Amino acid sequence: MTEKIKPTVNWGANNVAWCREHDKHGVCHKCEAKKAFDAFLEENGMFPIGGDLFEDAGGHVWHESNIEDEIKHQKKGK
């Protein structure tokens, strides 16, 4: 029998979110940050080149912390 994949977020009593991966109630900021990070990579045509370095479509190399800073900067601008 195939095993069902468990969702990352379960909705418990009173519709309170529960993150299975990080064992926390409410919106899991770690999961939300990963979603934003992955979306940024995809939107900018970036791919990992090793360790915590990523290359964009123009050949520029970005460090993970620079990407996180850019995401924070974009959120402040909205």
Secondary structure, 3 states (H helix, E strand, C coil): CCCCCCCCEEECHHHCEEECCCCEECCCHHHHHHHHHHHHHHHCCCEEEECCEEECCCCCEEEHHHHHHHHHHHHHHC
